[in-house]
C-alpha cells in the first residue's frame, strides 16, 4: 500500500513547483521542455498540472488551452 503524503506537504510542493516553473520560463528555458518536466511530479494534483500547463501555454503561445496549439498532454 502506498503511503499518503500529507495535504500540507503537497500544497507546499505545488507552490514550489509553480515558482520553479515561472522562474524557468522567465529565465528563457524552452517552454516545451518545462511542460514535459511536469510528468516527473506524480504527487502533484491533476488540477495543478492542468493549471501549470495552461500557464506555460499562455506564457509561451498566448493561449491558455493546450488544445489550441495541438499539444497532447
mmJSON file of the N, C-alpha and C atoms, coordinates in Angstrom:
{"data_MODEL":{"atom_site":{
"group_PDB":["ATOM","ATOM","ATOM","ATOM","ATOM","ATOM","ATOM","ATOM","ATOM","ATOM","ATOM","ATOM","ATOM","ATOM","ATOM","ATOM","ATOM","ATOM","ATOM","ATOM","ATOM","ATOM","ATOM","ATOM","ATOM","ATOM","ATOM","ATOM","ATOM","ATOM","ATOM","ATOM","ATOM","ATOM","ATOM","ATOM","ATOM","ATOM","ATOM","ATOM","ATOM","ATOM","ATOM","ATOM","ATOM","ATOM","ATOM","ATOM","ATOM","ATOM","ATOM","ATOM","ATOM","ATOM","ATOM","ATOM","ATOM","ATOM","ATOM","ATOM","ATOM","ATOM","ATOM","ATOM","ATOM","ATOM","ATOM","ATOM","ATOM","ATOM","ATOM","ATOM","ATOM","ATOM","ATOM","ATOM","ATOM","ATOM","ATOM","ATOM","ATOM","ATOM","ATOM","ATOM","ATOM","ATOM","ATOM","ATOM","ATOM","ATOM","ATOM","ATOM","ATOM","ATOM","ATOM","ATOM","ATOM","ATOM","ATOM","ATOM","ATOM","ATOM","ATOM","ATOM","ATOM","ATOM","ATOM","ATOM","ATOM","ATOM","ATOM","ATOM","ATOM","ATOM","ATOM","ATOM","ATOM","ATOM","ATOM","ATOM","ATOM","ATOM","ATOM","ATOM","ATOM","ATOM","ATOM","ATOM","ATOM","ATOM","ATOM","ATOM","ATOM","ATOM","ATOM","ATOM","ATOM","ATOM","ATOM","ATOM","ATOM","ATOM","ATOM","ATOM","ATOM","ATOM","ATOM","ATOM","ATOM","ATOM","ATOM","ATOM","ATOM","ATOM","ATOM","ATOM","ATOM","ATOM","ATOM","ATOM","ATOM","ATOM","ATOM","ATOM","ATOM","ATOM","ATOM","ATOM","ATOM","ATOM","ATOM","ATOM","ATOM","ATOM","ATOM","ATOM","ATOM","ATOM","ATOM","ATOM","ATOM","ATOM","ATOM","ATOM","ATOM","ATOM","ATOM","ATOM","ATOM","ATOM","ATOM","ATOM","ATOM","ATOM","ATOM","ATOM","ATOM","ATOM","ATOM","ATOM","ATOM","ATOM","ATOM","ATOM","ATOM","ATOM","ATOM","ATOM","ATOM","ATOM","ATOM","ATOM","ATOM","ATOM","ATOM","ATOM","ATOM","ATOM","ATOM"],
"id":[1,2,3,4,5,6,7,8,9,10,11,12,13,14,15,16,17,18,19,20,21,22,23,24,25,26,27,28,29,30,31,32,33,34,35,36,37,38,39,40,41,42,43,44,45,46,47,48,49,50,51,52,53,54,55,56,57,58,59,60,61,62,63,64,65,66,67,68,69,70,71,72,73,74,75,76,77,78,79,80,81,82,83,84,85,86,87,88,89,90,91,92,93,94,95,96,97,98,99,100,101,102,103,104,105,106,107,108,109,110,111,112,113,114,115,116,117,118,119,120,121,122,123,124,125,126,127,128,129,130,131,132,133,134,135,136,137,138,139,140,141,142,143,144,145,146,147,148,149,150,151,152,153,154,155,156,157,158,159,160,161,162,163,164,165,166,167,168,169,170,171,172,173,174,175,176,177,178,179,180,181,182,183,184,185,186,187,188,189,190,191,192,193,194,195,196,197,198,199,200,201,202,203,204,205,206,207,208,209,210,211,212,213,214,215,216,217,218,219],
"type_symbol":["N","C","C","N","C","C","N","C","C","N","C","C","N","C","C","N","C","C","N","C","C","N","C","C","N","C","C","N","C","C","N","C","C","N","C","C","N","C","C","N","C","C","N","C","C","N","C","C","N","C","C","N","C","C","N","C","C","N","C","C","N","C","C","N","C","C","N","C","C","N","C","C","N","C","C","N","C","C","N","C","C","N","C","C","N","C","C","N","C","C","N","C","C","N","C","C","N","C","C","N","C","C","N","C","C","N","C","C","N","C","C","N","C","C","N","C","C","N","C","C","N","C","C","N","C","C","N","C","C","N","C","C","N","C","C","N","C","C","N","C","C","N","C","C","N","C","C","N","C","C","N","C","C","N","C","C","N","C","C","N","C","C","N","C","C","N","C","C","N","C","C","N","C","C","N","C","C","N","C","C","N","C","C","N","C","C","N","C","C","N","C","C","N","C","C","N","C","C","N","C","C","N","C","C","N","C","C","N","C","C","N","C","C","N","C","C","N","C","C"],
"label_atom_id":["N","CA","C","N","CA","C","N","CA","C","N","CA","C","N","CA","C","N","CA","C","N","CA","C","N","CA","C","N","CA","C","N","CA","C","N","CA","C","N","CA","C","N","CA","C","N","CA","C","N","CA","C","N","CA","C","N","CA","C","N","CA","C","N","CA","C","N","CA","C","N","CA","C","N","CA","C","N","CA","C","N","CA","C","N","CA","C","N","CA","C","N","CA","C","N","CA","C","N","CA","C","N","CA","C","N","CA","C","N","CA","C","N","CA","C","N","CA","C","N","CA","C","N","CA","C","N","CA","C","N","CA","C","N","CA","C","N","CA","C","N","CA","C","N","CA","C","N","CA","C","N","CA","C","N","CA","C","N","CA","C","N","CA","C","N","CA","C","N","CA","C","N","CA","C","N","CA","C","N","CA","C","N","CA","C","N","CA","C","N","CA","C","N","CA","C","N","CA","C","N","CA","C","N","CA","C","N","CA","C","N","CA","C","N","CA","C","N","CA","C","N","CA","C","N","CA","C","N","CA","C","N","CA","C","N","CA","C","N","CA","C","N","CA","C","N","CA","C","N","CA","C","N","CA","C"],
"label_alt_id":[null,null,null,null,null,null,null,null,null,null,null,null,null,null,null,null,null,null,null,null,null,null,null,null,null,null,null,null,null,null,null,null,null,null,null,null,null,null,null,null,null,null,null,null,null,null,null,null,null,null,null,null,null,null,null,null,null,null,null,null,null,null,null,null,null,null,null,null,null,null,null,null,null,null,null,null,null,null,null,null,null,null,null,null,null,null,null,null,null,null,null,null,null,null,null,null,null,null,null,null,null,null,null,null,null,null,null,null,null,null,null,null,null,null,null,null,null,null,null,null,null,null,null,null,null,null,null,null,null,null,null,null,null,null,null,null,null,null,null,null,null,null,null,null,null,null,null,null,null,null,null,null,null,null,null,null,null,null,null,null,null,null,null,null,null,null,null,null,null,null,null,null,null,null,null,null,null,null,null,null,null,null,null,null,null,null,null,null,null,null,null,null,null,null,null,null,null,null,null,null,null,null,null,null,null,null,null,null,null,null,null,null,null,null,null,null,null,null,null],
"label_comp_id":["UNK","UNK","UNK","UNK","UNK","UNK","UNK","UNK","UNK","UNK","UNK","UNK","UNK","UNK","UNK","UNK","UNK","UNK","UNK","UNK","UNK","UNK","UNK","UNK","UNK","UNK","UNK","UNK","UNK","UNK","UNK","UNK","UNK","UNK","UNK","UNK","UNK","UNK","UNK","UNK","UNK","UNK","UNK","UNK","UNK","UNK","UNK","UNK","UNK","UNK","UNK","UNK","UNK","UNK","UNK","UNK","UNK","UNK","UNK","UNK","UNK","UNK","UNK","UNK","UNK","UNK","UNK","UNK","UNK","UNK","UNK","UNK","UNK","UNK","UNK","UNK","UNK","UNK","UNK","UNK","UNK","UNK","UNK","UNK","UNK","UNK","UNK","UNK","UNK","UNK","UNK","UNK","UNK","UNK","UNK","UNK","UNK","UNK","UNK","UNK","UNK","UNK","UNK","UNK","UNK","UNK","UNK","UNK","UNK","UNK","UNK","UNK","UNK","UNK","UNK","UNK","UNK","UNK","UNK","UNK","UNK","UNK","UNK","UNK","UNK","UNK","UNK","UNK","UNK","UNK","UNK","UNK","UNK","UNK","UNK","UNK","UNK","UNK","UNK","UNK","UNK","UNK","UNK","UNK","UNK","UNK","UNK","UNK","UNK","UNK","UNK","UNK","UNK","UNK","UNK","UNK","UNK","UNK","UNK","UNK","UNK","UNK","UNK","UNK","UNK","UNK","UNK","UNK","UNK","UNK","UNK","UNK","UNK","UNK","UNK","UNK","UNK","UNK","UNK","UNK","UNK","UNK","UNK","UNK","UNK","UNK","UNK","UNK","UNK","UNK","UNK","UNK","UNK","UNK","UNK","UNK","UNK","UNK","UNK","UNK","UNK","UNK","UNK","UNK","UNK","UNK","UNK","UNK","UNK","UNK","UNK","UNK","UNK","UNK","UNK","UNK","UNK","UNK","UNK"],
"label_asym_id":["A","A","A","A","A","A","A","A","A","A","A","A","A","A","A","A","A","A","A","A","A","A","A","A","A","A","A","A","A","A","A","A","A","A","A","A","A","A","A","A","A","A","A","A","A","A","A","A","A","A","A","A","A","A","A","A","A","A","A","A","A","A","A","A","A","A","A","A","A","A","A","A","A","A","A","A","A","A","A","A","A","A","A","A","A","A","A","A","A","A","A","A","A","A","A","A","A","A","A","A","A","A","A","A","A","A","A","A","A","A","A","A","A","A","A","A","A","A","A","A","A","A","A","A","A","A","A","A","A","A","A","A","A","A","A","A","A","A","A","A","A","A","A","A","A","A","A","A","A","A","A","A","A","A","A","A","A","A","A","A","A","A","A","A","A","A","A","A","A","A","A","A","A","A","A","A","A","A","A","A","A","A","A","A","A","A","A","A","A","A","A","A","A","A","A","A","A","A","A","A","A","A","A","A","A","A","A","A","A","A","A","A","A","A","A","A","A","A","A"],
"label_entity_id":["1","1","1","1","1","1","1","1","1","1","1","1","1","1","1","1","1","1","1","1","1","1","1","1","1","1","1","1","1","1","1","1","1","1","1","1","1","1","1","1","1","1","1","1","1","1","1","1","1","1","1","1","1","1","1","1","1","1","1","1","1","1","1","1","1","1","1","1","1","1","1","1","1","1","1","1","1","1","1","1","1","1","1","1","1","1","1","1","1","1","1","1","1","1","1","1","1","1","1","1","1","1","1","1","1","1","1","1","1","1","1","1","1","1","1","1","1","1","1","1","1","1","1","1","1","1","1","1","1","1","1","1","1","1","1","1","1","1","1","1","1","1","1","1","1","1","1","1","1","1","1","1","1","1","1","1","1","1","1","1","1","1","1","1","1","1","1","1","1","1","1","1","1","1","1","1","1","1","1","1","1","1","1","1","1","1","1","1","1","1","1","1","1","1","1","1","1","1","1","1","1","1","1","1","1","1","1","1","1","1","1","1","1","1","1","1","1","1","1"],
"label_seq_id":[1,1,1,2,2,2,3,3,3,4,4,4,5,5,5,6,6,6,7,7,7,8,8,8,9,9,9,10,10,10,11,11,11,12,12,12,13,13,13,14,14,14,15,15,15,16,16,16,17,17,17,18,18,18,19,19,19,20,20,20,21,21,21,22,22,22,23,23,23,24,24,24,25,25,25,26,26,26,27,27,27,28,28,28,29,29,29,30,30,30,31,31,31,32,32,32,33,33,33,34,34,34,35,35,35,36,36,36,37,37,37,38,38,38,39,39,39,40,40,40,41,41,41,42,42,42,43,43,43,44,44,44,45,45,45,46,46,46,47,47,47,48,48,48,49,49,49,50,50,50,51,51,51,52,52,52,53,53,53,54,54,54,55,55,55,56,56,56,57,57,57,58,58,58,59,59,59,60,60,60,61,61,61,62,62,62,63,63,63,64,64,64,65,65,65,66,66,66,67,67,67,68,68,68,69,69,69,70,70,70,71,71,71,72,72,72,73,73,73],
"pdbx_PDB_ins_code":[null,null,null,null,null,null,null,null,null,null,null,null,null,null,null,null,null,null,null,null,null,null,null,null,null,null,null,null,null,null,null,null,null,null,null,null,null,null,null,null,null,null,null,null,null,null,null,null,null,null,null,null,null,null,null,null,null,null,null,null,null,null,null,null,null,null,null,null,null,null,null,null,null,null,null,null,null,null,null,null,null,null,null,null,null,null,null,null,null,null,null,null,null,null,null,null,null,null,null,null,null,null,null,null,null,null,null,null,null,null,null,null,null,null,null,null,null,null,null,null,null,null,null,null,null,null,null,null,null,null,null,null,null,null,null,null,null,null,null,null,null,null,null,null,null,null,null,null,null,null,null,null,null,null,null,null,null,null,null,null,null,null,null,null,null,null,null,null,null,null,null,null,null,null,null,null,null,null,null,null,null,null,null,null,null,null,null,null,null,null,null,null,null,null,null,null,null,null,null,null,null,null,null,null,null,null,null,null,null,null,null,null,null,null,null,null,null,null,null],
"Cartn_x":[0.839,0.0,0.892,0.571,1.347,1.037,2.059,1.838,1.268,0.39,-0.247,0.552,0.829,1.568,0.59,0.953,0.062,-0.292,-1.529,-2.037,-1.159,-0.736,0.104,1.4,1.996,3.237,2.999,1.864,1.532,1.338,0.623,0.401,1.721,2.623,3.929,4.727,4.653,5.348,4.77,3.448,2.807,3.225,3.321,3.758,5.2,6.064,7.469,7.56,6.763,6.767,6.288,5.227,4.723,5.796,6.468,7.532,8.674,9.018,10.095,9.739,8.508,8.052,8.143,7.654,7.678,9.109,9.979,11.384,12.054,11.803,12.418,11.969,10.686,10.189,10.791,10.821,11.38,12.85,13.572,14.99,15.223,14.149,14.273,14.37,14.06,14.1,12.987,13.243,12.285,10.961,9.849,8.554,8.142,8.467,8.107,8.886,10.125,10.934,10.364,9.973,9.375,8.08,7.256,5.985,6.189,7.133,7.349,7.913,8.536,9.079,7.98,6.766,5.669,5.349,5.655,5.349,6.196,7.233,8.117,7.639,6.426,5.867,4.567,4.665,3.464,2.558,3.081,2.259,1.465,1.726,1.022,-0.35,-1.365,-2.736,-2.902,-3.78,-4.063,-4.558,-5.282,-5.776,-4.618,-3.62,-2.455,-1.634,-1.485,-0.756,-1.453,-2.78,-3.534,-3.35,-3.397,-3.202,-1.819,-0.798,0.565,0.738,0.118,0.178,-0.449,-1.601,-2.25,-1.394,-0.737,0.146,1.293,1.892,3.004,2.527,1.37,0.831,0.548,-0.047,-0.343,0.946,1.927,3.199,3.904,3.957,4.754,4.016,2.713,1.996,0.807,0.507,-0.584,-1.968,-2.064,-3.36,-3.293,-4.406,-4.428,-4.694,-5.231,-5.659,-4.63,-4.122,-3.137,-3.717,-5.011,-5.659,-5.604,-5.524,-5.451,-4.154,-3.119,-1.842,-1.496,-2.498,-2.382,-1.289,-1.262,-0.323,-1.076,-0.524,-1.119,-0.466,-1.273,-0.744,-0.659],
"Cartn_y":[-1.172,0.0,1.246,2.175,3.416,4.313,5.008,5.944,7.234,7.83,9.064,10.26,11.187,12.393,13.38,13.972,14.943,16.097,16.557,17.614,18.861,19.264,20.473,20.311,19.133,18.882,18.96,18.459,18.527,19.978,20.746,22.162,22.921,22.64,23.299,22.885,21.615,21.139,21.798,21.943,22.603,24.066,24.736,26.138,26.268,25.369,25.395,25.102,24.141,23.806,24.993,25.657,26.835,27.909,28.182,29.188,28.768,27.488,26.976,27.095,26.751,26.838,28.286,29.21,30.629,31.137,30.73,31.137,30.588,29.322,28.709,29.4,29.725,30.433,31.829,32.541,33.891,33.885,32.813,32.704,32.207,32.012,31.693,30.219,29.349,27.916,27.575,26.613,26.187,25.773,26.421,26.105,24.642,24.028,22.622,21.727,22.071,21.319,21.49,22.711,22.982,22.186,22.196,21.488,19.98,19.435,17.991,17.579,18.504,18.168,17.956,18.393,18.24,16.777,15.9,14.478,13.843,14.52,13.983,14.316,14.813,15.186,14.411,13.122,12.288,12.659,13.346,13.697,14.982,15.687,16.935,16.602,17.308,17.021,17.292,16.526,16.769,18.191,18.744,20.116,21.105,20.911,21.801,21.631,20.39,20.146,20.87,20.797,21.489,23.002,23.513,24.953,25.397,24.622,24.971,24.835,23.812,23.638,24.837,25.272,26.447,27.696,27.831,28.976,28.974,27.808,27.696,28.035,27.512,27.793,29.277,29.88,31.311,32.124,31.769,32.481,32.363,31.147,30.891,31.128,30.835,30.82,31.773,32.443,33.408,32.797,31.53,30.895,30.017,29.9,29.088,27.619,27.307,25.943,25.18,24.104,23.287,22.778,22.514,22.041,23.054,24.333,25.371,25.322,24.743,24.647,23.198,22.317,20.911,20.179,20.365,19.639,18.513,17.322,16.188,16.07,16.095,16.036,14.613],
"Cartn_z":[0.0,0.0,0.0,-0.869,-0.967,0.226,0.674,1.771,1.217,1.987,1.552,2.065,1.166,1.522,2.162,3.296,3.942,3.007,3.122,2.248,2.284,3.452,3.573,2.792,2.854,2.12,0.618,0.172,-1.256,-1.673,-0.868,-1.187,-1.258,-0.339,-0.353,-1.585,-1.954,-3.152,-4.399,-4.444,-5.581,-5.673,-4.54,-4.524,-5.015,-4.562,-5.011,-6.507,-6.97,-8.391,-9.219,-8.785,-9.504,-9.617,-8.519,-8.522,-9.441,-9.414,-10.259,-11.738,-12.089,-13.482,-13.966,-13.171,-13.552,-13.693,-12.789,-12.848,-14.104,-14.409,-15.591,-16.873,-16.968,-18.149,-18.238,-17.115,-17.069,-17.48,-17.123,-17.469,-18.889,-19.657,-21.068,-21.413,-20.468,-20.778,-21.769,-22.621,-23.638,-22.984,-23.358,-22.745,-22.895,-24.012,-24.205,-23.244,-22.983,-22.019,-20.617,-20.293,-18.985,-18.842,-19.882,-19.835,-19.681,-20.418,-20.333,-18.98,-18.264,-16.943,-15.906,-16.184,-15.23,-14.948,-15.882,-15.686,-14.586,-14.144,-13.109,-11.693,-11.568,-10.269,-10.025,-9.684,-9.552,-8.375,-7.369,-6.208,-6.406,-7.491,-7.761,-8.345,-7.905,-8.345,-9.84,-10.491,-11.91,-12.161,-11.206,-11.339,-11.394,-10.536,-10.512,-11.784,-12.26,-13.508,-14.659,-14.703,-15.746,-15.636,-14.423,-14.192,-14.675,-14.345,-14.762,-16.27,-16.852,-18.305,-18.999,-18.51,-19.087,-18.912,-17.768,-17.535,-18.554,-18.753,-19.705,-21.11,-21.506,-22.839,-23.019,-22.006,-22.095,-22.175,-21.369,-21.354,-22.709,-23.23,-24.426,-25.731,-25.745,-27.013,-27.07,-25.959,-25.953,-25.837,-25.496,-25.291,-24.057,-23.344,-22.131,-22.418,-23.557,-23.822,-24.64,-24.073,-24.782,-26.096,-26.132,-27.352,-28.481,-28.139,-29.162,-29.949,-29.366,-30.071,-30.372,-30.213,-30.584,-29.811,-28.497,-27.645,-26.968,-27.068,-26.365,-25.004,-23.966,-22.605,-22.12],
"occupancy":[1.0,1.0,1.0,1.0,1.0,1.0,1.0,1.0,1.0,1.0,1.0,1.0,1.0,1.0,1.0,1.0,1.0,1.0,1.0,1.0,1.0,1.0,1.0,1.0,1.0,1.0,1.0,1.0,1.0,1.0,1.0,1.0,1.0,1.0,1.0,1.0,1.0,1.0,1.0,1.0,1.0,1.0,1.0,1.0,1.0,1.0,1.0,1.0,1.0,1.0,1.0,1.0,1.0,1.0,1.0,1.0,1.0,1.0,1.0,1.0,1.0,1.0,1.0,1.0,1.0,1.0,1.0,1.0,1.0,1.0,1.0,1.0,1.0,1.0,1.0,1.0,1.0,1.0,1.0,1.0,1.0,1.0,1.0,1.0,1.0,1.0,1.0,1.0,1.0,1.0,1.0,1.0,1.0,1.0,1.0,1.0,1.0,1.0,1.0,1.0,1.0,1.0,1.0,1.0,1.0,1.0,1.0,1.0,1.0,1.0,1.0,1.0,1.0,1.0,1.0,1.0,1.0,1.0,1.0,1.0,1.0,1.0,1.0,1.0,1.0,1.0,1.0,1.0,1.0,1.0,1.0,1.0,1.0,1.0,1.0,1.0,1.0,1.0,1.0,1.0,1.0,1.0,1.0,1.0,1.0,1.0,1.0,1.0,1.0,1.0,1.0,1.0,1.0,1.0,1.0,1.0,1.0,1.0,1.0,1.0,1.0,1.0,1.0,1.0,1.0,1.0,1.0,1.0,1.0,1.0,1.0,1.0,1.0,1.0,1.0,1.0,1.0,1.0,1.0,1.0,1.0,1.0,1.0,1.0,1.0,1.0,1.0,1.0,1.0,1.0,1.0,1.0,1.0,1.0,1.0,1.0,1.0,1.0,1.0,1.0,1.0,1.0,1.0,1.0,1.0,1.0,1.0,1.0,1.0,1.0,1.0,1.0,1.0,1.0,1.0,1.0,1.0,1.0,1.0],
"B_iso_or_equiv":[0.0,0.0,0.0,0.0,0.0,0.0,0.0,0.0,0.0,0.0,0.0,0.0,0.0,0.0,0.0,0.0,0.0,0.0,0.0,0.0,0.0,0.0,0.0,0.0,0.0,0.0,0.0,0.0,0.0,0.0,0.0,0.0,0.0,0.0,0.0,0.0,0.0,0.0,0.0,0.0,0.0,0.0,0.0,0.0,0.0,0.0,0.0,0.0,0.0,0.0,0.0,0.0,0.0,0.0,0.0,0.0,0.0,0.0,0.0,0.0,0.0,0.0,0.0,0.0,0.0,0.0,0.0,0.0,0.0,0.0,0.0,0.0,0.0,0.0,0.0,0.0,0.0,0.0,0.0,0.0,0.0,0.0,0.0,0.0,0.0,0.0,0.0,0.0,0.0,0.0,0.0,0.0,0.0,0.0,0.0,0.0,0.0,0.0,0.0,0.0,0.0,0.0,0.0,0.0,0.0,0.0,0.0,0.0,0.0,0.0,0.0,0.0,0.0,0.0,0.0,0.0,0.0,0.0,0.0,0.0,0.0,0.0,0.0,0.0,0.0,0.0,0.0,0.0,0.0,0.0,0.0,0.0,0.0,0.0,0.0,0.0,0.0,0.0,0.0,0.0,0.0,0.0,0.0,0.0,0.0,0.0,0.0,0.0,0.0,0.0,0.0,0.0,0.0,0.0,0.0,0.0,0.0,0.0,0.0,0.0,0.0,0.0,0.0,0.0,0.0,0.0,0.0,0.0,0.0,0.0,0.0,0.0,0.0,0.0,0.0,0.0,0.0,0.0,0.0,0.0,0.0,0.0,0.0,0.0,0.0,0.0,0.0,0.0,0.0,0.0,0.0,0.0,0.0,0.0,0.0,0.0,0.0,0.0,0.0,0.0,0.0,0.0,0.0,0.0,0.0,0.0,0.0,0.0,0.0,0.0,0.0,0.0,0.0,0.0,0.0,0.0,0.0,0.0,0.0],
"pdbx_formal_charge":[null,null,null,null,null,null,null,null,null,null,null,null,null,null,null,null,null,null,null,null,null,null,null,null,null,null,null,null,null,null,null,null,null,null,null,null,null,null,null,null,null,null,null,null,null,null,null,null,null,null,null,null,null,null,null,null,null,null,null,null,null,null,null,null,null,null,null,null,null,null,null,null,null,null,null,null,null,null,null,null,null,null,null,null,null,null,null,null,null,null,null,null,null,null,null,null,null,null,null,null,null,null,null,null,null,null,null,null,null,null,null,null,null,null,null,null,null,null,null,null,null,null,null,null,null,null,null,null,null,null,null,null,null,null,null,null,null,null,null,null,null,null,null,null,null,null,null,null,null,null,null,null,null,null,null,null,null,null,null,null,null,null,null,null,null,null,null,null,null,null,null,null,null,null,null,null,null,null,null,null,null,null,null,null,null,null,null,null,null,null,null,null,null,null,null,null,null,null,null,null,null,null,null,null,null,null,null,null,null,null,null,null,null,null,null,null,null,null,null],
"auth_seq_id":[1,1,1,2,2,2,3,3,3,4,4,4,5,5,5,6,6,6,7,7,7,8,8,8,9,9,9,10,10,10,11,11,11,12,12,12,13,13,13,14,14,14,15,15,15,16,16,16,17,17,17,18,18,18,19,19,19,20,20,20,21,21,21,22,22,22,23,23,23,24,24,24,25,25,25,26,26,26,27,27,27,28,28,28,29,29,29,30,30,30,31,31,31,32,32,32,33,33,33,34,34,34,35,35,35,36,36,36,37,37,37,38,38,38,39,39,39,40,40,40,41,41,41,42,42,42,43,43,43,44,44,44,45,45,45,46,46,46,47,47,47,48,48,48,49,49,49,50,50,50,51,51,51,52,52,52,53,53,53,54,54,54,55,55,55,56,56,56,57,57,57,58,58,58,59,59,59,60,60,60,61,61,61,62,62,62,63,63,63,64,64,64,65,65,65,66,66,66,67,67,67,68,68,68,69,69,69,70,70,70,71,71,71,72,72,72,73,73,73],
"auth_comp_id":["UNK","UNK","UNK","UNK","UNK","UNK","UNK","UNK","UNK","UNK","UNK","UNK","UNK","UNK","UNK","UNK","UNK","UNK","UNK","UNK","UNK","UNK","UNK","UNK","UNK","UNK","UNK","UNK","UNK","UNK","UNK","UNK","UNK","UNK","UNK","UNK","UNK","UNK","UNK","UNK","UNK","UNK","UNK","UNK","UNK","UNK","UNK","UNK","UNK","UNK","UNK","UNK","UNK","UNK","UNK","UNK","UNK","UNK","UNK","UNK","UNK","UNK","UNK","UNK","UNK","UNK","UNK","UNK","UNK","UNK","UNK","UNK","UNK","UNK","UNK","UNK","UNK","UNK","UNK","UNK","UNK","UNK","UNK","UNK","UNK","UNK","UNK","UNK","UNK","UNK","UNK","UNK","UNK","UNK","UNK","UNK","UNK","UNK","UNK","UNK","UNK","UNK","UNK","UNK","UNK","UNK","UNK","UNK","UNK","UNK","UNK","UNK","UNK","UNK","UNK","UNK","UNK","UNK","UNK","UNK","UNK","UNK","UNK","UNK","UNK","UNK","UNK","UNK","UNK","UNK","UNK","UNK","UNK","UNK","UNK","UNK","UNK","UNK","UNK","UNK","UNK","UNK","UNK","UNK","UNK","UNK","UNK","UNK","UNK","UNK","UNK","UNK","UNK","UNK","UNK","UNK","UNK","UNK","UNK","UNK","UNK","UNK","UNK","UNK","UNK","UNK","UNK","UNK","UNK","UNK","UNK","UNK","UNK","UNK","UNK","UNK","UNK","UNK","UNK","UNK","UNK","UNK","UNK","UNK","UNK","UNK","UNK","UNK","UNK","UNK","UNK","UNK","UNK","UNK","UNK","UNK","UNK","UNK","UNK","UNK","UNK","UNK","UNK","UNK","UNK","UNK","UNK","UNK","UNK","UNK","UNK","UNK","UNK","UNK","UNK","UNK","UNK","UNK","UNK"],
"auth_asym_id":["A","A","A","A","A","A","A","A","A","A","A","A","A","A","A","A","A","A","A","A","A","A","A","A","A","A","A","A","A","A","A","A","A","A","A","A","A","A","A","A","A","A","A","A","A","A","A","A","A","A","A","A","A","A","A","A","A","A","A","A","A","A","A","A","A","A","A","A","A","A","A","A","A","A","A","A","A","A","A","A","A","A","A","A","A","A","A","A","A","A","A","A","A","A","A","A","A","A","A","A","A","A","A","A","A","A","A","A","A","A","A","A","A","A","A","A","A","A","A","A","A","A","A","A","A","A","A","A","A","A","A","A","A","A","A","A","A","A","A","A","A","A","A","A","A","A","A","A","A","A","A","A","A","A","A","A","A","A","A","A","A","A","A","A","A","A","A","A","A","A","A","A","A","A","A","A","A","A","A","A","A","A","A","A","A","A","A","A","A","A","A","A","A","A","A","A","A","A","A","A","A","A","A","A","A","A","A","A","A","A","A","A","A","A","A","A","A","A","A"],
"auth_atom_id":["N","CA","C","N","CA","C","N","CA","C","N","CA","C","N","CA","C","N","CA","C","N","CA","C","N","CA","C","N","CA","C","N","CA","C","N","CA","C","N","CA","C","N","CA","C","N","CA","C","N","CA","C","N","CA","C","N","CA","C","N","CA","C","N","CA","C","N","CA","C","N","CA","C","N","CA","C","N","CA","C","N","CA","C","N","CA","C","N","CA","C","N","CA","C","N","CA","C","N","CA","C","N","CA","C","N","CA","C","N","CA","C","N","CA","C","N","CA","C","N","CA","C","N","CA","C","N","CA","C","N","CA","C","N","CA","C","N","CA","C","N","CA","C","N","CA","C","N","CA","C","N","CA","C","N","CA","C","N","CA","C","N","CA","C","N","CA","C","N","CA","C","N","CA","C","N","CA","C","N","CA","C","N","CA","C","N","CA","C","N","CA","C","N","CA","C","N","CA","C","N","CA","C","N","CA","C","N","CA","C","N","CA","C","N","CA","C","N","CA","C","N","CA","C","N","CA","C","N","CA","C","N","CA","C","N","CA","C","N","CA","C","N","CA","C","N","CA","C","N","CA","C","N","CA","C"],
"pdbx_PDB_model_num":[1,1,1,1,1,1,1,1,1,1,1,1,1,1,1,1,1,1,1,1,1,1,1,1,1,1,1,1,1,1,1,1,1,1,1,1,1,1,1,1,1,1,1,1,1,1,1,1,1,1,1,1,1,1,1,1,1,1,1,1,1,1,1,1,1,1,1,1,1,1,1,1,1,1,1,1,1,1,1,1,1,1,1,1,1,1,1,1,1,1,1,1,1,1,1,1,1,1,1,1,1,1,1,1,1,1,1,1,1,1,1,1,1,1,1,1,1,1,1,1,1,1,1,1,1,1,1,1,1,1,1,1,1,1,1,1,1,1,1,1,1,1,1,1,1,1,1,1,1,1,1,1,1,1,1,1,1,1,1,1,1,1,1,1,1,1,1,1,1,1,1,1,1,1,1,1,1,1,1,1,1,1,1,1,1,1,1,1,1,1,1,1,1,1,1,1,1,1,1,1,1,1,1,1,1,1,1,1,1,1,1,1,1,1,1,1,1,1,1]
}}}
